[in-house]
Amino acid sequence: MKILFVIENYLPHIGGVEVVFSQLAEGLVKQGHSVTIITHKIKGTKNEETRHGVKIIRIPCFGSRYLFSFLAIPKAIKLAKDADIIHTTTFNGTLPAWKAARINGKPVVITVHEVWLDFWNKLSDMNMFSRKAHHFLEWLIYRLPFDRYIAVSDYTAKDLRKMGIPEEKIIRIHNAVDYSLFNPKKYSKKNSRKKLGLPEGFLYFAYGRPGVSKGFEYLIKAVHSISNAVPNSKLVLMLSKDKAYCKNFEEIMSLCDELRFRERIILVDPVHREKLPIYISAMDCVVVPSLREGFGYAAAEPCAMNVPVVSTNAAALPEVVCGKHILVPPKDSGAIAKAVIAVSKGEYKTTKAKKFLLSDNIKGYIDVYKELLRK
């Protein structure tokens, strides 16, 4: 099969969506399929290149990923002529993918990570116009008739049904975790801390993009209570410094200064995914304070590493969290503090491990593609 992906972000851009599609694209290539990706060009990348057998075409968008929705249309239409399947995801790749597929009469699939809609109105850092505009644009996306909607969790599938998407068009395919990379047998806490130059004591870790839905501010506000109860504790914080999140990053740093928590926090630079397991293995606990997650790699990865996780029970997170963990309500700094303190005492719930295998993920997508091509 020849699959054309139209997605606003791809490697070397770092994020959960990029993990999903790089694993899928490279996995499809290994099984003999042809994969081309159209994405928006970020600074320092080539207009065209091939990585691990995947052809990548980057569209210059003058520094705005929103323009990708329009500037990618001509290239998507041209390449769709030779493709068997067009595949996209929310948000800015949706329009060019759908238009290219319809003009060329090709099946089009969309992967939906999470449905926001009414959640836009709960974001305090956006003005009313921006909230209404994002809500309306997302609503328009779900009005476009795609051939299949891939939900990355049961929670997202439920949200799609609430949107009125026909049941027969919704397929749940969980995102995959790379268990060869996130393998606890490859690491020891003592050695990892030594390599990273981290101190002794109780270390709890949080990482990811400091987006408005990630809830890092609620974790920061819990630091004081945790430090009082666990005097030798430190929060290790790894936040993306991507241009799109500069404002959020500065707000979190300002909050740390305002609360005078800087001496209780170890701020580390973001690392490539291959180096993330060493950080997770060095920790006594990982905290996921998100307000909303369609899947939640920041929860699934430490669970795979057998490190205790304190996570909110928001959206799909209870579906992903397993092993040693405590679930808390979102936006509750007191509950986060109480849970981290409990973990420091070895008190947490333990459940059977859940597996999100790449082989299952790739097979699920191939089955969808083949079904559409038969029809």
LODREN-972211 format. One record per residue (C-alpha): residue number from 1; chain; x, y, z. Coordinates in Angstrom, 1 decimal. Example, Ala and Ser with C-alpha at 12.3 -4.5 7.8 and 13.67 -1.06 7.14 Angstrom:
<rs>
<r num="1" chaine="A" x="12.3" y="-4.5" z="7.8"/>
<r num="2" chaine="A" x="13.7" y="-1.1" z="7.1"/>
</rs>
This chain:
<rs>
<r num="1" chaine="A" x="0.0" y="0.0" z="0.0"/>
<r num="2" chaine="A" x="1.0" y="3.6" z="-0.5"/>
<r num="3" chaine="A" x="0.0" y="5.8" z="2.5"/>
<r num="4" chaine="A" x="0.1" y="9.6" z="2.5"/>
<r num="5" chaine="A" x="0.2" y="11.2" z="6.0"/>
<r num="6" chaine="A" x="-0.7" y="14.9" z="6.2"/>
<r num="7" chaine="A" x="0.2" y="16.0" z="9.7"/>
<r num="8" chaine="A" x="1.2" y="19.4" z="11.0"/>
<r num="9" chaine="A" x="4.1" y="18.1" z="13.2"/>
<r num="10" chaine="A" x="6.6" y="15.4" z="12.7"/>
<r num="11" chaine="A" x="10.2" y="14.5" z="13.8"/>
<r num="12" chaine="A" x="12.4" y="16.2" z="14.8"/>
<r num="13" chaine="A" x="9.5" y="18.1" z="16.5"/>
<r num="14" chaine="A" x="9.1" y="16.3" z="19.9"/>
<r num="15" chaine="A" x="5.7" y="15.3" z="21.3"/>
<r num="16" chaine="A" x="3.2" y="12.5" z="21.8"/>
<r num="17" chaine="A" x="1.6" y="12.9" z="18.3"/>
<r num="18" chaine="A" x="5.1" y="12.7" z="16.7"/>
<r num="19" chaine="A" x="5.8" y="9.5" z="18.6"/>
<r num="20" chaine="A" x="2.5" y="8.0" z="17.4"/>
<r num="21" chaine="A" x="3.1" y="8.7" z="13.7"/>
<r num="22" chaine="A" x="6.8" y="8.0" z="13.6"/>
<r num="23" chaine="A" x="6.3" y="4.6" z="15.1"/>
<r num="24" chaine="A" x="3.4" y="3.9" z="12.8"/>
<r num="25" chaine="A" x="5.1" y="5.2" z="9.6"/>
<r num="26" chaine="A" x="8.4" y="3.4" z="10.3"/>
<r num="27" chaine="A" x="6.5" y="0.2" z="11.2"/>
<r num="28" chaine="A" x="4.5" y="0.3" z="8.0"/>
<r num="29" chaine="A" x="7.7" y="0.7" z="6.0"/>
<r num="30" chaine="A" x="9.3" y="-2.3" z="7.7"/>
<r num="31" chaine="A" x="6.3" y="-4.3" z="6.5"/>
<r num="32" chaine="A" x="6.9" y="-3.3" z="2.9"/>
<r num="33" chaine="A" x="4.5" y="-0.4" z="2.6"/>
<r num="34" chaine="A" x="5.4" y="3.0" z="1.0"/>
<r num="35" chaine="A" x="4.9" y="6.0" z="3.3"/>
<r num="36" chaine="A" x="5.1" y="9.7" z="2.5"/>
<r num="37" chaine="A" x="4.6" y="12.4" z="5.1"/>
<r num="38" chaine="A" x="3.6" y="16.1" z="4.5"/>
<r num="39" chaine="A" x="4.3" y="18.2" z="7.5"/>
<r num="40" chaine="A" x="5.1" y="21.8" z="8.3"/>
<r num="41" chaine="A" x="8.7" y="22.9" z="8.2"/>
<r num="42" chaine="A" x="10.4" y="23.9" z="11.4"/>
<r num="43" chaine="A" x="13.6" y="25.8" z="11.8"/>
<r num="44" chaine="A" x="16.7" y="23.8" z="10.9"/>
<r num="45" chaine="A" x="15.0" y="21.1" z="8.9"/>
<r num="46" chaine="A" x="15.3" y="20.1" z="5.3"/>
<r num="47" chaine="A" x="12.5" y="20.7" z="2.8"/>
<r num="48" chaine="A" x="12.7" y="17.0" z="1.9"/>
<r num="49" chaine="A" x="14.5" y="14.0" z="3.3"/>
<r num="50" chaine="A" x="14.0" y="10.3" z="4.0"/>
<r num="51" chaine="A" x="14.3" y="8.9" z="7.6"/>
<r num="52" chaine="A" x="14.2" y="5.2" z="8.2"/>
<r num="53" chaine="A" x="12.5" y="4.6" z="4.9"/>
<r num="54" chaine="A" x="9.9" y="7.3" z="5.4"/>
<r num="55" chaine="A" x="9.8" y="10.1" z="2.8"/>
<r num="56" chaine="A" x="9.2" y="13.5" z="4.6"/>
<r num="57" chaine="A" x="8.1" y="16.6" z="2.7"/>
<r num="58" chaine="A" x="8.1" y="19.8" z="4.7"/>
<r num="59" chaine="A" x="6.0" y="22.9" z="3.8"/>
<r num="60" chaine="A" x="7.4" y="26.3" z="4.7"/>
<r num="61" chaine="A" x="4.7" y="28.1" z="6.7"/>
<r num="62" chaine="A" x="6.4" y="31.4" z="7.7"/>
<r num="63" chaine="A" x="6.8" y="30.2" z="11.3"/>
<r num="64" chaine="A" x="3.0" y="29.5" z="11.8"/>
<r num="65" chaine="A" x="1.7" y="26.0" z="12.0"/>
<r num="66" chaine="A" x="-1.8" y="27.4" z="11.4"/>
<r num="67" chaine="A" x="-0.9" y="28.3" z="7.8"/>
<r num="68" chaine="A" x="-0.2" y="24.7" z="7.2"/>
<r num="69" chaine="A" x="-3.9" y="24.1" z="6.8"/>
<r num="70" chaine="A" x="-3.9" y="26.1" z="3.6"/>
<r num="71" chaine="A" x="-0.3" y="26.0" z="2.3"/>
<r num="72" chaine="A" x="-0.2" y="22.2" z="2.3"/>
<r num="73" chaine="A" x="-3.3" y="21.8" z="0.1"/>
<r num="74" chaine="A" x="-1.5" y="22.0" z="-3.3"/>
<r num="75" chaine="A" x="1.2" y="19.4" z="-2.4"/>
<r num="76" chaine="A" x="-1.4" y="17.1" z="-0.7"/>
<r num="77" chaine="A" x="-3.6" y="17.1" z="-3.8"/>
<r num="78" chaine="A" x="-0.7" y="16.3" z="-6.0"/>
<r num="79" chaine="A" x="0.7" y="13.5" z="-3.9"/>
<r num="80" chaine="A" x="-2.7" y="12.0" z="-3.2"/>
<r num="81" chaine="A" x="-3.1" y="11.0" z="-6.9"/>
<r num="82" chaine="A" x="-0.6" y="8.1" z="-6.3"/>
<r num="83" chaine="A" x="-1.6" y="7.2" z="-2.8"/>
<r num="84" chaine="A" x="-4.0" y="4.4" z="-1.7"/>
<r num="85" chaine="A" x="-4.9" y="5.9" z="1.7"/>
<r num="86" chaine="A" x="-4.8" y="9.5" z="3.0"/>
<r num="87" chaine="A" x="-4.3" y="9.7" z="6.8"/>
<r num="88" chaine="A" x="-4.3" y="12.8" z="9.0"/>
<r num="89" chaine="A" x="-4.9" y="13.9" z="12.6"/>
<r num="90" chaine="A" x="-6.4" y="16.8" z="14.4"/>
<r num="91" chaine="A" x="-5.9" y="19.8" z="13.9"/>
<r num="92" chaine="A" x="-4.0" y="21.7" z="11.2"/>
<r num="93" chaine="A" x="-3.5" y="18.8" z="8.8"/>
<r num="94" chaine="A" x="-7.2" y="18.0" z="8.6"/>
<r num="95" chaine="A" x="-8.3" y="20.3" z="5.9"/>
<r num="96" chaine="A" x="-5.6" y="19.6" z="3.3"/>
<r num="97" chaine="A" x="-5.8" y="15.8" z="3.9"/>
<r num="98" chaine="A" x="-9.6" y="15.8" z="3.5"/>
<r num="99" chaine="A" x="-9.6" y="18.0" z="0.4"/>
<r num="100" chaine="A" x="-6.8" y="16.1" z="-1.3"/>
<r num="101" chaine="A" x="-8.7" y="12.8" z="-0.6"/>
<r num="102" chaine="A" x="-12.0" y="14.0" z="-1.9"/>
<r num="103" chaine="A" x="-10.6" y="15.6" z="-5.1"/>
<r num="104" chaine="A" x="-8.7" y="12.4" z="-5.9"/>
<r num="105" chaine="A" x="-11.5" y="10.0" z="-4.8"/>
<r num="106" chaine="A" x="-9.3" y="8.3" z="-2.1"/>
<r num="107" chaine="A" x="-10.2" y="6.9" z="1.3"/>
<r num="108" chaine="A" x="-9.3" y="9.3" z="4.2"/>
<r num="109" chaine="A" x="-8.7" y="8.4" z="7.8"/>
<r num="110" chaine="A" x="-8.3" y="10.7" z="10.8"/>
<r num="111" chaine="A" x="-6.7" y="9.9" z="14.1"/>
<r num="112" chaine="A" x="-8.3" y="11.8" z="17.0"/>
<r num="113" chaine="A" x="-6.3" y="12.0" z="20.1"/>
<r num="114" chaine="A" x="-8.7" y="14.0" z="22.2"/>
<r num="115" chaine="A" x="-11.9" y="16.0" z="21.7"/>
<r num="116" chaine="A" x="-11.7" y="19.5" z="23.3"/>
<r num="117" chaine="A" x="-14.7" y="21.5" z="22.1"/>
<r num="118" chaine="A" x="-16.4" y="22.7" z="25.4"/>
<r num="119" chaine="A" x="-13.0" y="22.4" z="27.1"/>
<r num="120" chaine="A" x="-11.7" y="25.4" z="25.2"/>
<r num="121" chaine="A" x="-14.1" y="27.6" z="27.3"/>
<r num="122" chaine="A" x="-12.3" y="26.4" z="30.5"/>
<r num="123" chaine="A" x="-8.9" y="27.7" z="29.5"/>
<r num="124" chaine="A" x="-8.2" y="30.8" z="31.5"/>
<r num="125" chaine="A" x="-5.1" y="31.9" z="29.5"/>
<r num="126" chaine="A" x="-7.0" y="32.4" z="26.2"/>
<r num="127" chaine="A" x="-9.2" y="35.4" z="25.5"/>
<r num="128" chaine="A" x="-12.9" y="34.8" z="24.7"/>
<r num="129" chaine="A" x="-12.4" y="35.3" z="21.0"/>
<r num="130" chaine="A" x="-9.6" y="32.7" z="20.8"/>
<r num="131" chaine="A" x="-11.6" y="30.2" z="22.8"/>
<r num="132" chaine="A" x="-14.7" y="30.6" z="20.6"/>
<r num="133" chaine="A" x="-12.6" y="30.5" z="17.4"/>
<r num="134" chaine="A" x="-10.8" y="27.2" z="18.5"/>
<r num="135" chaine="A" x="-14.1" y="25.7" z="19.5"/>
<r num="136" chaine="A" x="-15.7" y="26.6" z="16.2"/>
<r num="137" chaine="A" x="-12.8" y="25.4" z="14.1"/>
<r num="138" chaine="A" x="-12.7" y="22.0" z="15.9"/>
<r num="139" chaine="A" x="-16.5" y="21.7" z="15.5"/>
<r num="140" chaine="A" x="-15.9" y="22.2" z="11.7"/>
<r num="141" chaine="A" x="-13.4" y="19.4" z="11.7"/>
<r num="142" chaine="A" x="-15.9" y="16.9" z="13.0"/>
<r num="143" chaine="A" x="-18.4" y="18.0" z="10.4"/>
<r num="144" chaine="A" x="-16.1" y="16.9" z="7.6"/>
<r num="145" chaine="A" x="-17.1" y="13.3" z="6.6"/>
<r num="146" chaine="A" x="-14.0" y="11.1" z="7.1"/>
<r num="147" chaine="A" x="-14.2" y="7.4" z="6.1"/>
<r num="148" chaine="A" x="-12.8" y="6.3" z="9.5"/>
<r num="149" chaine="A" x="-12.1" y="8.0" z="12.8"/>
<r num="150" chaine="A" x="-9.4" y="6.3" z="14.9"/>
<r num="151" chaine="A" x="-9.7" y="7.0" z="18.6"/>
<r num="152" chaine="A" x="-6.5" y="6.5" z="20.6"/>
<r num="153" chaine="A" x="-8.5" y="5.5" z="23.7"/>
<r num="154" chaine="A" x="-12.0" y="4.3" z="24.7"/>
<r num="155" chaine="A" x="-12.5" y="7.7" z="26.3"/>
<r num="156" chaine="A" x="-11.9" y="9.5" z="23.0"/>
<r num="157" chaine="A" x="-14.1" y="7.0" z="21.2"/>
<r num="158" chaine="A" x="-16.9" y="7.9" z="23.7"/>
<r num="159" chaine="A" x="-16.4" y="11.6" z="23.0"/>
<r num="160" chaine="A" x="-16.7" y="11.0" z="19.3"/>
<r num="161" chaine="A" x="-19.9" y="9.2" z="19.7"/>
<r num="162" chaine="A" x="-21.2" y="12.1" z="21.7"/>
<r num="163" chaine="A" x="-20.3" y="14.3" z="18.8"/>
<r num="164" chaine="A" x="-22.6" y="12.3" z="16.6"/>
<r num="165" chaine="A" x="-20.0" y="10.4" z="14.6"/>
<r num="166" chaine="A" x="-21.5" y="7.2" z="13.4"/>
<r num="167" chaine="A" x="-20.5" y="4.2" z="15.5"/>
<r num="168" chaine="A" x="-19.5" y="2.1" z="12.5"/>
<r num="169" chaine="A" x="-16.9" y="4.8" z="11.5"/>
<r num="170" chaine="A" x="-15.2" y="4.8" z="14.9"/>
<r num="171" chaine="A" x="-12.3" y="2.4" z="15.6"/>
<r num="172" chaine="A" x="-10.3" y="2.4" z="18.8"/>
<r num="173" chaine="A" x="-6.6" y="1.8" z="18.4"/>
<r num="174" chaine="A" x="-4.5" y="2.5" z="21.5"/>
<r num="175" chaine="A" x="-1.3" y="4.3" z="21.0"/>
<r num="176" chaine="A" x="1.8" y="2.1" z="21.4"/>
<r num="177" chaine="A" x="4.6" y="2.2" z="24.0"/>
<r num="178" chaine="A" x="8.1" y="1.2" z="23.0"/>
<r num="179" chaine="A" x="8.8" y="-1.4" z="25.6"/>
<r num="180" chaine="A" x="12.3" y="-2.1" z="24.3"/>
<r num="181" chaine="A" x="13.2" y="1.5" z="25.1"/>
<r num="182" chaine="A" x="11.2" y="1.8" z="28.3"/>
<r num="183" chaine="A" x="12.6" y="-1.3" z="29.8"/>
<r num="184" chaine="A" x="13.3" y="-1.2" z="33.6"/>
<r num="185" chaine="A" x="15.7" y="-4.1" z="33.3"/>
<r num="186" chaine="A" x="18.2" y="-1.9" z="31.5"/>
<r num="187" chaine="A" x="18.5" y="0.7" z="34.3"/>
<r num="188" chaine="A" x="19.1" y="1.0" z="38.0"/>
<r num="189" chaine="A" x="18.1" y="4.1" z="40.1"/>
<r num="190" chaine="A" x="21.6" y="4.4" z="41.6"/>
<r num="191" chaine="A" x="23.4" y="4.3" z="38.3"/>
<r num="192" chaine="A" x="21.0" y="6.6" z="36.5"/>
<r num="193" chaine="A" x="21.2" y="9.2" z="39.3"/>
<r num="194" chaine="A" x="25.0" y="9.1" z="39.1"/>
<r num="195" chaine="A" x="25.1" y="9.5" z="35.3"/>
<r num="196" chaine="A" x="22.7" y="12.4" z="35.5"/>
<r num="197" chaine="A" x="24.4" y="14.1" z="38.5"/>
<r num="198" chaine="A" x="21.2" y="14.0" z="40.6"/>
<r num="199" chaine="A" x="21.2" y="14.2" z="44.4"/>
<r num="200" chaine="A" x="20.2" y="11.6" z="46.9"/>
<r num="201" chaine="A" x="16.8" y="11.9" z="48.6"/>
<r num="202" chaine="A" x="13.3" y="11.5" z="47.3"/>
<r num="203" chaine="A" x="13.0" y="12.8" z="43.7"/>
<r num="204" chaine="A" x="9.6" y="13.2" z="41.9"/>
<r num="205" chaine="A" x="9.5" y="13.9" z="38.2"/>
<r num="206" chaine="A" x="7.2" y="15.6" z="35.8"/>
<r num="207" chaine="A" x="7.9" y="16.1" z="32.1"/>
<r num="208" chaine="A" x="6.3" y="17.2" z="28.8"/>
<r num="209" chaine="A" x="4.9" y="20.3" z="27.1"/>
<r num="210" chaine="A" x="3.8" y="23.1" z="29.4"/>
<r num="211" chaine="A" x="0.5" y="23.4" z="27.5"/>
<r num="212" chaine="A" x="-2.6" y="24.8" z="29.1"/>
<r num="213" chaine="A" x="-4.1" y="21.3" z="29.7"/>
<r num="214" chaine="A" x="-1.0" y="19.8" z="31.4"/>
<r num="215" chaine="A" x="-1.7" y="21.2" z="34.8"/>
<r num="216" chaine="A" x="1.9" y="21.8" z="35.9"/>
<r num="217" chaine="A" x="0.9" y="24.8" z="37.9"/>
<r num="218" chaine="A" x="-1.1" y="22.6" z="40.3"/>
<r num="219" chaine="A" x="2.0" y="20.4" z="40.8"/>
<r num="220" chaine="A" x="4.1" y="23.5" z="41.5"/>
<r num="221" chaine="A" x="1.6" y="24.6" z="44.2"/>
<r num="222" chaine="A" x="2.0" y="21.2" z="45.9"/>
<r num="223" chaine="A" x="5.7" y="21.5" z="46.3"/>
<r num="224" chaine="A" x="5.6" y="23.4" z="49.6"/>
<r num="225" chaine="A" x="3.5" y="20.7" z="51.3"/>
<r num="226" chaine="A" x="5.6" y="17.9" z="49.9"/>
<r num="227" chaine="A" x="8.8" y="19.6" z="51.0"/>
<r num="228" chaine="A" x="7.5" y="20.1" z="54.6"/>
<r num="229" chaine="A" x="6.5" y="16.4" z="54.9"/>
<r num="230" chaine="A" x="9.5" y="15.0" z="53.0"/>
<r num="231" chaine="A" x="12.4" y="17.4" z="53.8"/>
<r num="232" chaine="A" x="14.9" y="15.6" z="51.5"/>
<r num="233" chaine="A" x="12.6" y="15.8" z="48.5"/>
<r num="234" chaine="A" x="13.1" y="17.6" z="45.2"/>
<r num="235" chaine="A" x="10.9" y="18.1" z="42.1"/>
<r num="236" chaine="A" x="12.7" y="17.3" z="38.9"/>
<r num="237" chaine="A" x="11.0" y="19.3" z="36.1"/>
<r num="238" chaine="A" x="11.6" y="18.8" z="32.4"/>
<r num="239" chaine="A" x="9.5" y="21.1" z="30.3"/>
<r num="240" chaine="A" x="9.6" y="21.7" z="26.5"/>
<r num="241" chaine="A" x="11.0" y="25.1" z="25.5"/>
<r num="242" chaine="A" x="9.4" y="25.0" z="22.1"/>
<r num="243" chaine="A" x="8.4" y="28.4" z="20.7"/>
<r num="244" chaine="A" x="4.7" y="27.5" z="20.9"/>
<r num="245" chaine="A" x="5.0" y="27.1" z="24.7"/>
<r num="246" chaine="A" x="7.3" y="30.0" z="25.6"/>
<r num="247" chaine="A" x="4.5" y="31.9" z="27.3"/>
<r num="248" chaine="A" x="3.4" y="28.8" z="29.4"/>
<r num="249" chaine="A" x="7.0" y="28.1" z="30.3"/>
<r num="250" chaine="A" x="7.6" y="31.6" z="31.6"/>
<r num="251" chaine="A" x="4.4" y="31.6" z="33.5"/>
<r num="252" chaine="A" x="5.4" y="28.4" z="35.3"/>
<r num="253" chaine="A" x="8.9" y="29.8" z="36.1"/>
<r num="254" chaine="A" x="7.3" y="33.0" z="37.4"/>
<r num="255" chaine="A" x="5.0" y="30.9" z="39.7"/>
<r num="256" chaine="A" x="8.1" y="29.1" z="41.1"/>
<r num="257" chaine="A" x="9.7" y="32.5" z="41.8"/>
<r num="258" chaine="A" x="6.5" y="33.9" z="43.3"/>
<r num="259" chaine="A" x="6.2" y="31.0" z="45.7"/>
<r num="260" chaine="A" x="10.0" y="30.9" z="46.3"/>
<r num="261" chaine="A" x="10.2" y="27.3" z="45.3"/>
<r num="262" chaine="A" x="13.2" y="27.4" z="43.0"/>
<r num="263" chaine="A" x="15.6" y="25.8" z="45.6"/>
<r num="264" chaine="A" x="13.2" y="22.9" z="45.8"/>
<r num="265" chaine="A" x="13.0" y="22.3" z="42.1"/>
<r num="266" chaine="A" x="15.6" y="20.9" z="39.7"/>
<r num="267" chaine="A" x="15.0" y="22.2" z="36.3"/>
<r num="268" chaine="A" x="16.5" y="20.0" z="33.5"/>
<r num="269" chaine="A" x="16.6" y="20.6" z="29.8"/>
<r num="270" chaine="A" x="14.4" y="18.5" z="27.5"/>
<r num="271" chaine="A" x="16.1" y="15.4" z="26.0"/>
<r num="272" chaine="A" x="15.5" y="13.2" z="23.0"/>
<r num="273" chaine="A" x="13.1" y="10.4" z="23.6"/>
<r num="274" chaine="A" x="15.9" y="7.8" z="23.6"/>
<r num="275" chaine="A" x="17.4" y="9.5" z="26.8"/>
<r num="276" chaine="A" x="14.1" y="9.8" z="28.6"/>
<r num="277" chaine="A" x="14.1" y="6.3" z="30.3"/>
<r num="278" chaine="A" x="17.3" y="7.1" z="32.2"/>
<r num="279" chaine="A" x="15.5" y="10.1" z="33.8"/>
<r num="280" chaine="A" x="12.4" y="8.1" z="34.6"/>
<r num="281" chaine="A" x="14.5" y="5.2" z="36.1"/>
<r num="282" chaine="A" x="16.3" y="7.7" z="38.4"/>
<r num="283" chaine="A" x="13.1" y="8.8" z="40.1"/>
<r num="284" chaine="A" x="11.1" y="7.7" z="43.1"/>
<r num="285" chaine="A" x="7.9" y="8.9" z="41.6"/>
<r num="286" chaine="A" x="6.5" y="10.5" z="38.4"/>
<r num="287" chaine="A" x="3.6" y="13.0" z="38.6"/>
<r num="288" chaine="A" x="1.1" y="13.6" z="35.8"/>
<r num="289" chaine="A" x="-1.0" y="16.6" z="36.8"/>
<r num="290" chaine="A" x="-2.9" y="16.8" z="33.4"/>
<r num="291" chaine="A" x="-6.4" y="18.3" z="33.1"/>
<r num="292" chaine="A" x="-7.0" y="16.3" z="30.0"/>
<r num="293" chaine="A" x="-5.3" y="13.5" z="28.0"/>
<r num="294" chaine="A" x="-6.5" y="11.5" z="25.0"/>
<r num="295" chaine="A" x="-4.0" y="8.8" z="25.9"/>
<r num="296" chaine="A" x="-1.1" y="10.0" z="28.1"/>
<r num="297" chaine="A" x="2.5" y="8.9" z="27.3"/>
<r num="298" chaine="A" x="3.8" y="10.7" z="30.4"/>
<r num="299" chaine="A" x="1.8" y="8.2" z="32.4"/>
<r num="300" chaine="A" x="2.2" y="5.1" z="30.2"/>
<r num="301" chaine="A" x="6.0" y="5.4" z="30.0"/>
<r num="302" chaine="A" x="6.8" y="5.5" z="33.8"/>
<r num="303" chaine="A" x="4.3" y="2.7" z="34.3"/>
<r num="304" chaine="A" x="6.2" y="0.6" z="31.8"/>
<r num="305" chaine="A" x="9.4" y="1.4" z="33.8"/>
<r num="306" chaine="A" x="7.7" y="0.2" z="37.0"/>
<r num="307" chaine="A" x="8.1" y="3.6" z="38.6"/>
<r num="308" chaine="A" x="5.2" y="4.7" z="40.9"/>
<r num="309" chaine="A" x="2.9" y="7.2" z="39.2"/>
<r num="310" chaine="A" x="0.7" y="9.9" z="40.7"/>
<r num="311" chaine="A" x="-1.8" y="10.9" z="38.1"/>
<r num="312" chaine="A" x="-5.0" y="12.8" z="37.8"/>
<r num="313" chaine="A" x="-8.0" y="10.7" z="36.9"/>
<r num="314" chaine="A" x="-8.8" y="13.1" z="34.0"/>
<r num="315" chaine="A" x="-10.1" y="11.8" z="30.6"/>
<r num="316" chaine="A" x="-8.2" y="8.7" z="29.4"/>
<r num="317" chaine="A" x="-5.5" y="8.5" z="32.1"/>
<r num="318" chaine="A" x="-7.3" y="5.9" z="34.3"/>
<r num="319" chaine="A" x="-7.4" y="3.8" z="31.1"/>
<r num="320" chaine="A" x="-3.6" y="3.9" z="30.7"/>
<r num="321" chaine="A" x="-2.2" y="4.0" z="34.3"/>
<r num="322" chaine="A" x="-1.3" y="0.7" z="35.9"/>
<r num="323" chaine="A" x="1.2" y="-0.9" z="38.2"/>
<r num="324" chaine="A" x="2.2" y="1.2" z="41.2"/>
<r num="325" chaine="A" x="0.0" y="4.3" z="41.2"/>
<r num="326" chaine="A" x="-2.3" y="6.8" z="42.9"/>
<r num="327" chaine="A" x="-5.1" y="8.6" z="41.0"/>
<r num="328" chaine="A" x="-6.2" y="12.1" z="42.2"/>
<r num="329" chaine="A" x="-8.7" y="14.7" z="41.0"/>
<r num="330" chaine="A" x="-7.5" y="17.3" z="38.5"/>
<r num="331" chaine="A" x="-6.8" y="20.9" z="39.6"/>
<r num="332" chaine="A" x="-6.2" y="19.7" z="43.2"/>
<r num="333" chaine="A" x="-2.8" y="20.6" z="44.5"/>
<r num="334" chaine="A" x="-3.6" y="19.3" z="48.0"/>
<r num="335" chaine="A" x="-4.5" y="15.8" z="46.6"/>
<r num="336" chaine="A" x="-1.3" y="15.8" z="44.5"/>
<r num="337" chaine="A" x="0.8" y="16.6" z="47.6"/>
<r num="338" chaine="A" x="-0.9" y="14.0" z="49.7"/>
<r num="339" chaine="A" x="-0.4" y="11.3" z="47.0"/>
<r num="340" chaine="A" x="3.3" y="12.1" z="46.5"/>
<r num="341" chaine="A" x="3.8" y="12.0" z="50.3"/>
<r num="342" chaine="A" x="2.1" y="8.6" z="50.4"/>
<r num="343" chaine="A" x="4.4" y="7.3" z="47.6"/>
<r num="344" chaine="A" x="7.4" y="8.5" z="49.7"/>
<r num="345" chaine="A" x="6.2" y="6.1" z="52.4"/>
<r num="346" chaine="A" x="5.7" y="3.2" z="50.0"/>
<r num="347" chaine="A" x="2.0" y="3.6" z="50.1"/>
<r num="348" chaine="A" x="0.2" y="3.2" z="46.7"/>
<r num="349" chaine="A" x="-2.1" y="1.0" z="44.8"/>
<r num="350" chaine="A" x="-0.7" y="-1.9" z="42.7"/>
<r num="351" chaine="A" x="-2.5" y="-3.3" z="39.7"/>
<r num="352" chaine="A" x="-1.7" y="-5.6" z="36.8"/>
<r num="353" chaine="A" x="0.5" y="-4.2" z="34.1"/>
<r num="354" chaine="A" x="-1.2" y="-3.0" z="30.9"/>
<r num="355" chaine="A" x="0.5" y="-3.5" z="27.5"/>
<r num="356" chaine="A" x="0.1" y="-1.2" z="24.6"/>
<r num="357" chaine="A" x="2.1" y="-3.0" z="21.9"/>
<r num="358" chaine="A" x="3.3" y="-1.5" z="18.7"/>
<r num="359" chaine="A" x="2.5" y="-4.7" z="16.8"/>
<r num="360" chaine="A" x="-1.2" y="-4.4" z="17.8"/>
<r num="361" chaine="A" x="-1.2" y="-0.7" z="16.9"/>
<r num="362" chaine="A" x="0.2" y="-1.2" z="13.4"/>
<r num="363" chaine="A" x="-2.0" y="-4.2" z="12.7"/>
<r num="364" chaine="A" x="-5.0" y="-2.2" z="13.8"/>
<r num="365" chaine="A" x="-4.2" y="0.6" z="11.2"/>
<r num="366" chaine="A" x="-3.4" y="-1.9" z="8.4"/>
<r num="367" chaine="A" x="-6.8" y="-3.6" z="9.0"/>
<r num="368" chaine="A" x="-8.5" y="-0.3" z="8.7"/>
<r num="369" chaine="A" x="-6.7" y="0.6" z="5.5"/>
<r num="370" chaine="A" x="-7.4" y="-2.8" z="3.9"/>
<r num="371" chaine="A" x="-11.1" y="-2.6" z="4.8"/>
<r num="372" chaine="A" x="-11.4" y="0.8" z="3.1"/>
<r num="373" chaine="A" x="-9.6" y="-0.4" z="0.0"/>
<r num="374" chaine="A" x="-11.8" y="-3.5" z="-0.3"/>
<r num="375" chaine="A" x="-14.8" y="-1.2" z="-0.3"/>
</rs>
